[in-house]
C-alpha cells in the first residue's frame, strides 16, 4: 500500500491539484532575472576553535507579525548579511565582502493563511512520515539527492560537488561546532545482502583459512545472518528492506560557506533568515542532483504543498520523506507543520512544477529545512517547523558560491 502511494505521489503529474480552481492556476517554473552579487574583497581571519555545541533552535526568533513590521533592510545591510565566511579543510578561514547590483526591492509579503495554535513538538498528531525502504526509490532521484552530515544533520546535492544544508549544522552563530573541522558527507548507497562488497579472491581466502572445515564456515555464516537480521529488525521497525540495508559512502568537505547574516560572531544574534550553508565536497559525485529554484508564494505552490527527505534521528539508517501544506510565510521563511525530528534539519525543501519550455514536470529546491522554532505571533508564542526560503538574493549568493563568479547566475 505504501509503495503504491509513493508511486502515485511521484509519477502522477499534478497530483497535488485538489479541485478545478487549482487546475486553473499557473504552476510553472518561470525564470526571472536575479540581482548580481559580486565578490569585492577577501580577508583572512583567525582560525575558529571548532568548540561550539550544536543547537537546533535559535534563542530569539522574530515572529510572523514581527517580521511584517520590520523596515526593509538597506542595501548596505543586505551586503553585510550576504558577505560570507569560508572555512577550509585545514581549518583556515576567510571573510569575503560582496556588492549587490541590479537589486529591485520587492514589497513585503503578507501571510496568506492562518494556522491554529498547536503545542506538540516536531511531530504533530498522527505521524505522516514515510520511511523509504525500497531500493527502487532509495537509490533513484529525487531520494538519492539526500545526504547525511557527520555532525548529525541532513543536506541535499545541488551540483556535482556541492551540498546545501542548514548553517546551524556547522555553526552556532558565534563559532563552528565540534566535529565540523573534519566534516564529512554521507551519500546513500546500498549494502549487499551479504553485508558488504564482494572482494576478489574472497572464496579462495575462505578456503585457505578454513582448512576445508565447511561445517565451521557454515556455522559462522549462519551466525552472521542472524546478527544481520537483528540489525534490520532494530533499524527498520520490523519492515523488510529490499536488496539490503542503506549505508553511506563518506566524502570529506573541502570548504564551507556561511552568510554573515548567520555567522554574526559577537555582533548580535544569528538571523534565522540566513540559516543555510554550502559545502564543497573534496571529490565530485556521479549522482543526479537537484537544481536550485527561487521560492514562489504559497499561492503558486500546487496545493500549497512542500516536500523534503532527511535522516530523522528516531529512525536510524532510514531516509524519511514527508510532504505537507505551508501554514504561513514571510519574505524569508515558510512556516509549516511537516512532521520531522532532529536529524532532518538541513534537508532541501522542494516543489514539482512545470518546465516552461517543455511539457514535463521538474523538481527544484526552494528552501532549506531549519527545524522546530517558537515564534511570536500577535504576542502569543506558537511553535512551527520552519524552512528558510531561497529568495532571489540567496539564489544569487549560492550560485556565486558554486561557480566562483556571477556569470551563470543571471536568471533563476
C-alpha positions as CSV (number, residue, x, y, z in Angstrom):
1,X,0.0,0.0,0.0
2,X,2.8,2.4,0.9
3,X,4.7,1.7,-2.3
4,X,1.5,2.3,-4.3
5,X,1.0,5.7,-2.6
6,X,4.6,6.7,-3.3
7,X,4.2,5.8,-7.0
8,X,1.1,8.0,-7.2
9,X,2.9,10.8,-5.4
10,X,6.0,10.8,-7.6
11,X,4.8,9.7,-11.0
12,X,1.3,11.3,-11.4
13,X,1.6,14.8,-12.9
14,X,-0.1,17.4,-10.8
15,X,-1.0,15.0,-8.0
16,X,-1.5,17.8,-5.5
17,X,-4.1,19.6,-7.6
18,X,-7.2,19.5,-5.4
19,X,-10.1,20.9,-7.4
20,X,-11.0,22.8,-10.5
21,X,-9.7,26.1,-9.2
22,X,-6.3,24.6,-8.7
23,X,-6.2,23.4,-12.3
24,X,-6.6,27.0,-13.5
25,X,-3.5,28.3,-11.7
26,X,-0.2,28.6,-13.4
27,X,2.1,26.1,-11.6
28,X,5.1,26.7,-13.8
29,X,8.8,27.5,-13.1
30,X,9.2,31.0,-14.5
31,X,12.8,32.1,-14.9
32,X,13.4,35.6,-13.5
33,X,16.3,38.0,-13.5
34,X,18.1,37.9,-10.2
35,X,20.3,40.6,-8.6
36,X,24.1,40.3,-9.1
37,X,26.3,39.6,-6.1
38,X,29.9,40.4,-6.8
39,X,32.8,39.5,-4.6
40,X,34.6,42.7,-3.6
41,X,37.4,41.8,-1.2
42,X,38.5,38.8,0.8
43,X,40.2,39.0,4.2
44,X,42.0,36.3,6.2
45,X,40.5,35.6,9.6
46,X,41.9,33.8,12.6
47,X,41.2,30.1,12.6
48,X,38.0,29.1,14.5
49,X,38.2,26.9,17.6
50,X,35.5,24.4,16.5
51,X,34.3,24.2,20.1
52,X,30.6,25.3,19.8
53,X,27.9,22.9,20.8
54,X,25.4,22.1,18.0
55,X,22.0,23.5,18.8
56,X,18.8,23.1,16.9
57,X,16.9,26.2,18.0
58,X,17.7,29.9,17.7
59,X,17.4,31.8,21.0
60,X,15.2,34.6,19.7
61,X,13.1,34.4,16.6
62,X,11.2,37.4,15.2
63,X,7.8,36.0,14.5
64,X,5.4,36.4,11.6
65,X,3.8,39.7,12.8
66,X,7.2,41.0,14.0
67,X,8.7,40.4,10.5
68,X,6.0,42.3,8.8
69,X,6.7,45.3,11.0
70,X,10.4,45.3,10.3
71,X,11.7,48.0,8.0
72,X,13.1,46.9,4.6
73,X,16.9,46.3,5.0
74,X,19.1,48.9,3.4
75,X,21.4,48.0,0.6
76,X,24.4,48.2,2.9
77,X,22.7,46.0,5.5
78,X,21.9,43.4,2.8
79,X,25.5,43.5,1.6
80,X,26.7,42.9,5.1
81,X,24.3,39.9,5.6
82,X,25.3,38.4,2.3
83,X,29.0,38.7,2.8
84,X,30.2,35.3,3.8
85,X,32.8,33.3,5.7
86,X,34.6,30.4,4.1
87,X,36.3,27.8,6.3
88,X,38.7,25.4,4.6
89,X,39.6,21.8,5.3
90,X,42.8,22.8,7.0
91,X,41.0,25.0,9.5
92,X,41.8,28.4,7.9
93,X,39.1,30.9,7.4
94,X,38.4,33.9,5.2
95,X,35.7,36.7,5.0
96,X,34.5,37.9,1.6
97,X,32.8,41.2,1.3
98,X,30.2,41.5,-1.5
99,X,28.5,44.2,-3.5
100,X,24.8,43.8,-4.6
101,X,23.9,45.2,-8.0
102,X,20.7,45.4,-10.1
103,X,18.6,44.9,-6.9
104,X,14.8,45.7,-7.2
105,X,13.2,46.0,-3.8
106,X,10.0,43.9,-3.6
107,X,7.0,44.7,-1.4
108,X,6.8,42.9,1.9
109,X,4.6,39.8,1.6
110,X,1.6,39.3,3.7
111,X,0.8,36.0,5.3
112,X,-1.7,34.1,3.2
113,X,-3.1,31.5,5.6
114,X,-3.8,31.4,9.3
115,X,-2.8,28.4,11.4
116,X,-4.3,27.2,14.7
117,X,-2.1,27.1,17.8
118,X,-0.5,23.7,18.3
119,X,1.6,22.8,21.3
120,X,3.2,19.5,20.3
121,X,6.8,19.4,19.2
122,X,8.0,18.5,15.7
123,X,5.7,15.5,15.1
124,X,2.1,16.9,15.1
125,X,-0.7,14.4,15.9
126,X,-0.6,11.4,13.6
127,X,2.9,10.8,12.3
128,X,2.7,11.1,8.5
129,X,6.3,10.4,7.6
130,X,7.3,7.7,5.2
131,X,10.5,5.6,5.7
132,X,11.9,5.0,2.2
133,X,12.9,1.3,2.4
134,X,12.6,0.2,-1.2
135,X,15.8,0.3,-3.3
136,X,13.8,1.4,-6.4
137,X,13.1,4.7,-4.6
138,X,16.1,5.0,-2.3
139,X,18.8,4.9,-4.9
140,X,16.9,6.9,-7.5
141,X,16.0,10.6,-7.9
142,X,14.8,12.5,-6.0
143,X,15.5,10.5,-2.9
144,X,19.1,9.8,-3.9
145,X,19.9,13.6,-3.6
146,X,19.5,13.4,0.2
147,X,22.8,13.2,2.2
148,X,23.8,12.8,5.8
149,X,26.3,15.1,7.6
150,X,28.8,13.8,10.1
151,X,27.5,16.4,12.6
152,X,24.1,14.7,12.6
153,X,22.1,16.8,10.1
154,X,20.9,16.2,6.6
155,X,21.6,18.0,3.3
156,X,20.9,17.8,-0.4
157,X,23.0,17.6,-3.5
158,X,22.7,20.7,-5.7
159,X,25.7,20.3,-8.1
160,X,28.2,17.6,-8.9
161,X,30.3,18.8,-6.0
162,X,28.1,20.8,-3.6
163,X,25.7,20.2,-0.8
164,X,23.2,22.6,0.6
165,X,22.3,22.4,4.3
166,X,21.4,24.5,7.4
167,X,24.0,26.8,8.7
168,X,23.4,25.8,12.3
169,X,24.5,22.3,11.4
170,X,28.1,23.6,11.3
171,X,28.0,26.9,13.1
172,X,26.1,28.1,16.2
173,X,26.1,31.8,15.1
174,X,29.3,32.6,17.0
175,X,31.7,29.7,16.3
176,X,31.9,26.4,14.3
177,X,30.5,23.4,16.0
178,X,32.5,20.4,17.3
179,X,33.3,18.0,14.5
180,X,32.9,20.5,11.7
181,X,36.6,20.8,11.2
182,X,36.7,17.3,9.8
183,X,33.3,17.5,8.3
184,X,32.2,14.6,6.1
185,X,29.1,14.0,3.9
186,X,27.5,10.6,3.5
187,X,26.0,9.7,0.1
188,X,23.4,7.0,0.0
189,X,24.4,3.5,-1.3
190,X,23.0,0.0,-0.7
191,X,24.7,-2.7,1.2
192,X,24.9,-6.1,-0.5
193,X,22.8,-8.8,1.1
194,X,26.0,-10.4,2.5
195,X,26.7,-7.1,4.3
196,X,29.5,-5.7,2.1
197,X,31.1,-5.5,-1.2
198,X,32.5,-8.7,-2.8
199,X,36.3,-8.8,-2.8
200,X,38.4,-10.6,-5.3
201,X,39.8,-13.9,-4.1
202,X,37.4,-13.9,-1.2
203,X,36.3,-17.5,-1.9
204,X,39.9,-18.7,-2.1
205,X,40.8,-16.9,1.1
206,X,37.9,-18.6,2.9
207,X,39.0,-22.0,1.7
208,X,42.6,-21.4,2.8
209,X,41.8,-20.1,6.2
210,X,39.1,-22.7,7.0
211,X,41.3,-25.6,6.1
212,X,38.4,-27.3,4.4
213,X,36.2,-27.2,7.5
214,X,33.0,-26.4,5.8
215,X,30.9,-27.0,8.9
216,X,32.7,-24.3,10.9
217,X,32.3,-21.9,7.9
218,X,28.6,-22.7,7.7
219,X,28.1,-22.1,11.4
220,X,29.8,-18.7,11.2
221,X,27.8,-17.8,8.2
222,X,24.5,-18.6,10.0
223,X,25.6,-16.5,13.0
224,X,26.4,-13.6,10.7
225,X,22.9,-13.9,9.0
226,X,21.2,-13.9,12.4
227,X,23.1,-10.8,13.5
228,X,22.2,-9.0,10.3
229,X,18.6,-10.0,10.7
230,X,18.6,-8.5,14.2
231,X,20.1,-5.2,12.9
232,X,17.5,-5.0,10.2
233,X,14.7,-5.5,12.7
234,X,16.1,-2.9,15.1
235,X,16.6,-0.2,12.4
236,X,13.6,-0.9,10.2
237,X,10.9,-1.4,12.8
238,X,10.3,-4.9,11.5
239,X,9.8,-3.8,7.9
240,X,11.8,-5.6,5.3
241,X,14.3,-3.6,3.2
242,X,14.6,-4.9,-0.3
243,X,18.1,-5.6,-1.6
244,X,19.8,-4.9,1.8
245,X,20.1,-2.0,4.2
246,X,21.1,1.5,3.1
247,X,24.6,2.7,4.1
248,X,26.8,5.7,3.2
249,X,29.8,6.5,1.2
250,X,31.6,9.2,3.2
251,X,33.4,12.1,1.5
252,X,35.4,14.9,3.1
253,X,34.3,18.5,2.8
254,X,36.8,20.8,1.0
255,X,35.3,24.1,2.3
256,X,32.2,25.5,3.8
257,X,30.4,28.9,3.0
258,X,28.2,30.6,5.6
259,X,26.5,34.0,5.1
260,X,27.4,36.7,7.7
261,X,23.7,37.1,8.4
262,X,24.1,33.8,10.3
263,X,27.8,33.9,11.3
264,X,27.5,37.0,13.4
265,X,30.2,36.2,15.9
266,X,30.0,38.7,18.7
267,X,27.9,41.2,16.6
268,X,24.5,40.0,17.7
269,X,22.2,37.1,17.4
270,X,22.2,34.9,14.3
271,X,19.3,35.6,12.0
272,X,17.1,32.6,11.2
273,X,16.5,34.1,7.7
274,X,20.1,33.2,6.9
275,X,20.2,29.6,8.3
276,X,21.8,28.0,5.2
277,X,25.3,26.9,4.2
278,X,27.0,25.4,1.2
279,X,29.5,22.5,1.4
280,X,32.0,21.8,-1.4
281,X,33.0,18.2,-1.5
282,X,36.6,17.1,-1.9
283,X,35.6,14.7,-4.7
284,X,32.8,15.1,-7.2
285,X,29.9,12.5,-7.1
286,X,28.2,11.0,-10.1
287,X,24.6,11.1,-8.8
288,X,21.8,13.2,-10.3
289,X,21.5,16.4,-8.2
290,X,18.5,18.7,-7.7
291,X,18.6,22.2,-9.2
292,X,18.2,25.4,-7.1
293,X,15.0,27.4,-7.6
294,X,13.5,30.6,-6.2
295,X,10.7,30.1,-3.7
296,X,7.3,31.1,-5.0
297,X,4.5,32.3,-2.8
298,X,2.2,29.7,-1.2
299,X,-0.5,30.5,-3.8
300,X,1.8,29.4,-6.6
301,X,2.6,26.0,-4.9
302,X,0.4,23.1,-6.1
303,X,-2.0,22.5,-3.2
304,X,0.3,24.8,-1.1
305,X,2.4,21.7,-0.5
306,X,6.1,21.2,0.1
307,X,8.3,18.1,0.2
308,X,11.6,17.1,1.8
309,X,13.6,14.0,2.8
310,X,16.1,13.6,5.6
311,X,17.7,11.3,8.1
312,X,15.5,11.7,11.2
313,X,17.3,10.6,14.4
314,X,14.3,8.5,15.6
315,X,14.5,6.2,12.5
316,X,18.2,5.1,12.4
317,X,19.6,4.2,9.0
318,X,16.4,5.2,7.2
319,X,15.7,8.0,4.8
320,X,12.4,9.7,5.8
321,X,10.2,11.5,3.4
322,X,7.3,13.9,4.1
323,X,5.0,16.3,2.4
324,X,2.6,18.9,3.9
325,X,0.9,22.2,3.3
326,X,2.5,25.5,4.3
327,X,0.6,27.4,7.0
328,X,2.2,30.9,6.8
329,X,5.0,32.7,5.1
330,X,7.2,35.8,5.4
331,X,9.7,37.2,3.0
332,X,12.4,34.7,4.1
333,X,10.6,31.9,6.0
334,X,8.0,29.2,5.4
335,X,6.0,28.2,8.5
336,X,4.6,24.7,8.4
337,X,3.7,21.6,10.4
338,X,5.6,18.9,8.4
339,X,6.3,16.0,10.8
340,X,10.0,15.9,11.4
341,X,12.6,15.1,14.1
342,X,16.1,16.3,14.7
343,X,18.5,14.9,12.1
344,X,16.3,16.0,9.3
345,X,17.4,19.7,9.7
346,X,19.3,20.9,6.7
347,X,17.1,18.9,4.2
348,X,16.3,20.5,0.9
349,X,12.7,21.5,0.6
350,X,11.4,21.2,-3.0
351,X,8.5,21.6,-5.3
352,X,7.4,19.9,-8.5
353,X,6.3,22.4,-11.2
354,X,6.0,22.5,-14.9
355,X,9.1,23.3,-17.0
356,X,8.1,26.4,-19.1
357,X,10.0,25.1,-22.2
358,X,8.8,21.5,-22.0
359,X,5.7,19.6,-21.1
360,X,7.3,17.6,-18.3
361,X,7.4,18.5,-14.5
362,X,10.6,19.4,-12.8
363,X,11.7,19.4,-9.1
364,X,13.7,22.3,-7.7
365,X,14.9,23.2,-4.2
366,X,13.1,26.3,-2.9
367,X,14.0,26.3,0.8
368,X,16.2,24.7,3.5
369,X,14.5,23.0,6.4
370,X,15.8,24.7,9.6
371,X,13.8,22.9,12.3
372,X,11.4,23.5,15.2
373,X,11.1,27.0,16.4
374,X,9.0,29.1,18.8
375,X,7.9,32.4,17.2
376,X,5.9,35.3,18.5
377,X,2.5,35.8,16.7
378,X,0.2,38.5,18.0
379,X,2.1,38.4,21.3
380,X,1.5,34.6,21.6
381,X,4.2,32.0,21.4
382,X,3.4,29.5,18.6
383,X,5.6,26.6,17.5
384,X,6.3,25.8,13.9
385,X,8.6,23.7,11.8
386,X,10.4,26.4,9.8
387,X,12.1,26.4,6.4
388,X,14.4,29.2,5.1
389,X,13.2,30.3,1.6
390,X,15.6,30.7,-1.4
391,X,14.9,34.3,-2.3
392,X,16.4,35.9,-5.5
393,X,19.3,37.3,-3.4
394,X,20.0,34.0,-1.7
395,X,19.8,32.3,-5.1
396,X,22.4,34.7,-6.5
397,X,24.7,34.1,-3.4
398,X,24.5,30.3,-3.5
399,X,25.1,30.4,-7.3
400,X,28.2,32.6,-6.7
401,X,29.5,30.0,-4.2
402,X,29.0,27.2,-6.6
403,X,30.5,28.8,-9.7
404,X,33.0,31.3,-8.2
405,X,31.6,34.2,-10.2
406,X,28.2,35.5,-11.2
407,X,28.4,34.6,-14.9
408,X,26.0,31.7,-14.6
409,X,23.7,33.4,-12.1
410,X,21.7,36.0,-14.2
411,X,18.4,34.0,-14.1
412,X,16.8,31.7,-11.5
